[in-house]
Amino acid sequence: MKEILRILEKIAPLQLSEDYDARNGIQVEGPNVDVTGILTCLDVTPLTVKKAIESSCQLIISHHQPILTPLKTILKSDWYGEIAILALKHDITIYSVHTPYDAVEGGLNDYVGKLIGLEEMYPLQHHGGDLNSPHGMGRLGKLKEPVYLDDFAAHVRESLNASTLKVVGKGKRMIQKVALGTGNGLALISTVLKSGADVYVTGDVQYRDMRGMVQNGMSLIAVEHDDTEKFFSKAMGEAIKRFLPSMKIVEYNDKFYHTLN
Ligand SMILES: [Fe+2]
Protein backbone atom coordinates (compact mmCIF):
# COMPACT_ATOMS: atom_id res chain seq x y z
CA MET A 1 0.00 0.00 0.00
CA LYS A 2 2.72 2.46 1.01
CA GLU A 3 4.53 2.00 -2.31
CA ILE A 4 1.34 2.72 -4.24
CA LEU A 5 0.67 5.84 -2.20
CA ARG A 6 4.17 7.03 -3.16
CA ILE A 7 3.36 6.37 -6.83
CA LEU A 8 0.12 8.33 -6.48
CA GLU A 9 2.08 11.28 -5.18
CA LYS A 10 4.17 11.09 -8.39
CA ILE A 11 1.09 10.86 -10.60
CA ALA A 12 -0.61 13.83 -8.93
CA PRO A 13 1.45 15.68 -6.28
CA LEU A 14 -0.86 16.75 -3.47
CA GLN A 15 0.82 20.14 -3.29
CA LEU A 16 -1.09 20.93 -6.51
CA SER A 17 -4.31 21.11 -4.44
CA GLU A 18 -6.24 24.33 -4.86
CA ASP A 19 -6.69 26.34 -1.65
CA TYR A 20 -10.40 25.55 -1.50
CA ASP A 21 -9.73 21.85 -1.91
CA ALA A 22 -7.61 20.80 1.05
CA ARG A 23 -8.84 17.26 1.68
CA ASN A 24 -6.90 15.37 -0.95
CA GLY A 25 -4.95 12.20 -0.24
CA ILE A 26 -5.94 9.49 2.23
CA GLN A 27 -9.59 9.83 3.22
CA VAL A 28 -9.93 6.52 5.01
CA GLU A 29 -6.72 4.80 6.09
CA GLY A 30 -6.69 1.04 6.06
CA PRO A 31 -3.73 -1.17 7.03
CA ASN A 32 -0.53 -1.40 4.99
CA VAL A 33 -1.62 -4.57 3.17
CA ASP A 34 -0.46 -6.04 -0.14
CA VAL A 35 -2.48 -4.44 -2.91
CA THR A 36 -3.65 -6.82 -5.62
CA GLY A 37 -6.42 -4.63 -7.03
CA ILE A 38 -7.33 -0.95 -7.23
CA LEU A 39 -10.79 0.44 -7.90
CA THR A 40 -10.86 3.83 -9.66
CA CYS A 41 -13.99 5.98 -9.65
CA LEU A 42 -15.41 9.49 -9.80
CA ASP A 43 -17.50 9.30 -6.59
CA VAL A 44 -17.43 6.97 -3.62
CA THR A 45 -20.69 5.61 -2.23
CA PRO A 46 -21.34 2.55 -0.03
CA LEU A 47 -22.00 0.68 -3.30
CA THR A 48 -18.51 1.62 -4.54
CA VAL A 49 -16.94 0.14 -1.41
CA LYS A 50 -19.04 -3.02 -1.81
CA LYS A 51 -17.82 -3.28 -5.39
CA ALA A 52 -14.22 -2.99 -4.14
CA ILE A 53 -14.81 -5.75 -1.57
CA GLU A 54 -16.43 -8.00 -4.21
CA SER A 55 -13.61 -7.51 -6.69
CA SER A 56 -10.82 -7.88 -4.09
CA CYS A 57 -9.53 -4.31 -4.33
CA GLN A 58 -7.70 -3.02 -1.26
CA LEU A 59 -7.53 0.56 -2.49
CA ILE A 60 -10.19 2.91 -3.88
CA ILE A 61 -8.96 5.99 -5.73
CA SER A 62 -11.64 8.59 -6.35
CA HIS A 63 -11.69 12.02 -7.96
CA HIS A 64 -14.26 13.55 -5.61
CA GLN A 65 -13.64 13.23 -1.88
CA PRO A 66 -16.41 11.31 -0.11
CA ILE A 67 -15.67 13.15 3.15
CA LEU A 68 -15.53 16.91 2.62
CA THR A 69 -17.21 18.39 5.66
CA PRO A 70 -16.08 17.29 9.13
CA LEU A 71 -18.09 14.30 10.32
CA LYS A 72 -19.59 14.72 13.75
CA THR A 73 -20.51 11.07 14.07
CA ILE A 74 -19.75 7.86 12.19
CA LEU A 75 -23.06 6.09 11.77
CA LYS A 76 -24.05 3.23 9.52
CA SER A 77 -27.30 5.06 8.79
CA ASP A 78 -25.40 7.99 7.29
CA TRP A 79 -23.83 7.16 3.93
CA TYR A 80 -20.53 8.89 4.69
CA GLY A 81 -20.34 6.89 7.89
CA GLU A 82 -21.24 3.70 6.08
CA ILE A 83 -18.43 4.29 3.60
CA ALA A 84 -15.87 4.61 6.40
CA ILE A 85 -17.24 1.67 8.41
CA LEU A 86 -17.36 -0.66 5.39
CA ALA A 87 -13.90 0.34 4.20
CA LEU A 88 -12.22 -0.10 7.59
CA LYS A 89 -13.96 -3.39 8.26
CA HIS A 90 -12.57 -4.77 5.02
CA ASP A 91 -9.06 -3.24 5.26
CA ILE A 92 -9.73 -0.89 2.35
CA THR A 93 -8.00 2.46 1.96
CA ILE A 94 -9.79 5.33 0.23
CA TYR A 95 -7.64 7.94 -1.47
CA SER A 96 -8.95 10.99 -3.33
CA VAL A 97 -7.21 13.25 -5.83
CA HIS A 98 -9.44 16.07 -6.90
CA THR A 99 -7.76 19.34 -7.96
CA PRO A 100 -4.21 17.84 -8.03
CA TYR A 101 -5.34 15.49 -10.80
CA ASP A 102 -7.18 18.31 -12.59
CA ALA A 103 -4.06 20.47 -12.47
CA VAL A 104 -1.19 18.06 -13.09
CA GLU A 105 0.37 17.90 -16.54
CA GLY A 106 -1.06 14.79 -18.21
CA GLY A 107 -4.01 14.72 -15.79
CA LEU A 108 -7.75 14.93 -16.33
CA ASN A 109 -7.88 18.22 -18.25
CA ASP A 110 -5.22 17.01 -20.68
CA TYR A 111 -7.01 13.67 -21.05
CA VAL A 112 -10.37 15.30 -21.83
CA GLY A 113 -8.70 17.98 -23.99
CA LYS A 114 -7.22 15.26 -26.20
CA LEU A 115 -10.59 13.52 -26.42
CA ILE A 116 -12.23 16.64 -27.82
CA GLY A 117 -9.36 17.27 -30.23
CA LEU A 118 -7.35 20.05 -28.57
CA GLU A 119 -3.73 20.55 -29.50
CA GLU A 120 -0.91 22.64 -28.03
CA MET A 121 -2.57 22.71 -24.62
CA TYR A 122 -1.28 24.68 -21.67
CA PRO A 123 -2.83 25.59 -18.33
CA LEU A 124 -5.49 28.24 -18.32
CA GLN A 125 -4.49 29.16 -14.79
CA HIS A 126 -0.85 28.22 -14.14
CA HIS A 127 -0.24 26.70 -10.72
CA GLY A 128 0.82 29.31 -8.18
CA GLY A 129 0.70 31.98 -10.89
CA ASP A 130 4.02 30.64 -12.26
CA LEU A 131 3.81 30.96 -16.05
CA ASN A 132 6.53 28.33 -16.45
CA SER A 133 4.58 25.71 -14.54
CA PRO A 134 3.19 22.96 -16.79
CA HIS A 135 0.49 22.36 -14.14
CA GLY A 136 -2.61 24.36 -13.38
CA MET A 137 -6.37 24.46 -13.57
CA GLY A 138 -8.11 24.29 -16.95
CA ARG A 139 -6.47 24.14 -20.35
CA LEU A 140 -6.24 26.42 -23.33
CA GLY A 141 -5.78 24.65 -26.64
CA LYS A 142 -6.36 24.89 -30.37
CA LEU A 143 -8.34 22.88 -32.83
CA LYS A 144 -6.46 21.76 -35.92
CA GLU A 145 -8.73 23.92 -38.07
CA PRO A 146 -11.40 26.54 -37.39
CA VAL A 147 -14.90 25.04 -37.25
CA TYR A 148 -18.44 26.24 -36.67
CA LEU A 149 -19.41 26.39 -33.01
CA ASP A 150 -22.33 24.00 -33.49
CA ASP A 151 -20.18 21.49 -35.36
CA PHE A 152 -17.64 21.55 -32.57
CA ALA A 153 -20.43 21.19 -29.98
CA ALA A 154 -21.70 18.08 -31.80
CA HIS A 155 -18.14 16.72 -31.81
CA VAL A 156 -17.84 17.38 -28.04
CA ARG A 157 -21.11 15.57 -27.38
CA GLU A 158 -19.96 12.57 -29.36
CA SER A 159 -16.41 12.37 -28.07
CA LEU A 160 -17.52 12.66 -24.43
CA ASN A 161 -20.66 10.57 -24.99
CA ALA A 162 -22.43 13.37 -23.12
CA SER A 163 -26.00 12.92 -21.96
CA THR A 164 -26.89 16.61 -22.31
CA LEU A 165 -25.26 19.62 -23.91
CA LYS A 166 -26.00 23.33 -23.99
CA VAL A 167 -24.49 25.82 -26.40
CA VAL A 168 -24.29 29.56 -25.82
CA GLY A 169 -23.31 31.63 -28.85
CA LYS A 170 -24.06 31.74 -32.55
CA GLY A 171 -23.96 28.29 -34.07
CA LYS A 172 -22.37 29.58 -37.27
CA ARG A 173 -19.57 31.39 -35.47
CA MET A 174 -16.10 30.07 -36.41
CA ILE A 175 -14.04 28.96 -33.46
CA GLN A 176 -10.53 27.54 -33.03
CA LYS A 177 -9.11 28.56 -29.66
CA VAL A 178 -10.76 26.53 -26.93
CA ALA A 179 -10.72 26.88 -23.14
CA LEU A 180 -11.50 23.75 -21.15
CA GLY A 181 -12.40 23.30 -17.51
CA THR A 182 -13.43 19.81 -16.43
CA GLY A 183 -16.04 19.47 -13.69
CA ASN A 184 -17.27 22.68 -12.15
CA GLY A 185 -16.35 25.48 -14.54
CA LEU A 186 -17.35 28.44 -12.42
CA ALA A 187 -13.98 29.17 -10.81
CA LEU A 188 -12.31 29.65 -14.19
CA ILE A 189 -14.84 31.94 -15.90
CA SER A 190 -13.01 35.21 -15.28
CA THR A 191 -9.73 33.67 -16.49
CA VAL A 192 -11.47 32.32 -19.58
CA LEU A 193 -12.84 35.78 -20.41
CA LYS A 194 -9.30 37.21 -20.40
CA SER A 195 -7.73 34.26 -22.21
CA GLY A 196 -8.67 35.12 -25.78
CA ALA A 197 -10.50 31.80 -26.15
CA ASP A 198 -13.34 31.57 -28.67
CA VAL A 199 -15.32 29.11 -26.60
CA TYR A 200 -15.32 27.61 -23.12
CA VAL A 201 -16.06 23.91 -22.74
CA THR A 202 -16.96 22.86 -19.24
CA GLY A 203 -19.00 20.48 -17.10
CA ASP A 204 -20.97 22.66 -14.77
CA VAL A 205 -22.17 26.25 -15.02
CA GLN A 206 -25.13 28.05 -13.61
CA TYR A 207 -27.80 29.83 -15.60
CA ARG A 208 -26.69 33.23 -14.37
CA ASP A 209 -23.13 32.59 -15.49
CA MET A 210 -24.32 31.43 -18.89
CA ARG A 211 -26.09 34.79 -19.22
CA GLY A 212 -22.89 36.54 -18.23
CA MET A 213 -20.96 34.66 -20.89
CA VAL A 214 -23.33 35.91 -23.60
CA GLN A 215 -23.00 39.49 -22.38
CA ASN A 216 -19.23 39.16 -22.53
CA GLY A 217 -19.33 37.80 -26.07
CA MET A 218 -18.01 34.40 -25.02
CA SER A 219 -19.35 31.17 -26.46
CA LEU A 220 -19.92 28.27 -24.15
CA ILE A 221 -20.42 24.53 -24.47
CA ALA A 222 -21.71 23.01 -21.24
CA VAL A 223 -22.17 19.31 -20.59
CA GLU A 224 -22.98 17.55 -17.31
CA HIS A 225 -20.38 17.64 -14.53
CA ASP A 226 -19.73 13.92 -14.69
CA ASP A 227 -19.59 13.84 -18.49
CA THR A 228 -16.23 15.60 -18.24
CA GLU A 229 -15.03 13.77 -15.12
CA LYS A 230 -16.22 10.20 -15.64
CA PHE A 231 -12.92 9.75 -17.52
CA PHE A 232 -11.04 9.96 -14.22
CA SER A 233 -11.41 6.23 -13.61
CA LYS A 234 -9.85 5.35 -16.96
CA ALA A 235 -7.16 8.04 -16.93
CA MET A 236 -6.07 7.17 -13.39
CA GLY A 237 -6.08 3.46 -14.22
CA GLU A 238 -3.80 4.09 -17.19
CA ALA A 239 -1.50 6.29 -15.09
CA ILE A 240 -1.10 3.53 -12.47
CA LYS A 241 -0.45 0.93 -15.18
CA ARG A 242 2.52 2.96 -16.37
CA PHE A 243 4.16 2.27 -12.97
CA LEU A 244 2.58 -1.12 -12.22
CA PRO A 245 1.72 -2.80 -15.53
CA SER A 246 0.29 -5.95 -13.96
CA MET A 247 -1.91 -4.26 -11.34
CA LYS A 248 -5.60 -5.16 -11.57
CA ILE A 249 -7.64 -2.00 -12.12
CA VAL A 250 -11.41 -2.03 -11.69
CA GLU A 251 -13.12 1.05 -13.14
CA TYR A 252 -16.44 1.77 -11.52
CA ASN A 253 -18.81 4.68 -12.07
CA ASP A 254 -22.47 4.48 -11.21
CA LYS A 255 -24.71 6.73 -13.28
CA PHE A 256 -27.13 7.82 -10.57
CA TYR A 257 -29.43 9.95 -12.72
CA HIS A 258 -30.91 9.77 -16.18
CA THR A 259 -32.03 12.30 -18.75
CA LEU A 260 -35.05 12.26 -21.03
CA ASN A 261 -34.74 13.08 -24.70
FE1 LIG B 1 -15.96 17.36 -10.14
Boltz pocket constraint, residues with backbone or C-beta under 6 A from the ligand:
constraints:
  - pocket:
      binder: B
      contacts: [[A, 64], [A, 182], [A, 183], [A, 184], [A, 225], [A, 229]]
      max_distance: 6.0
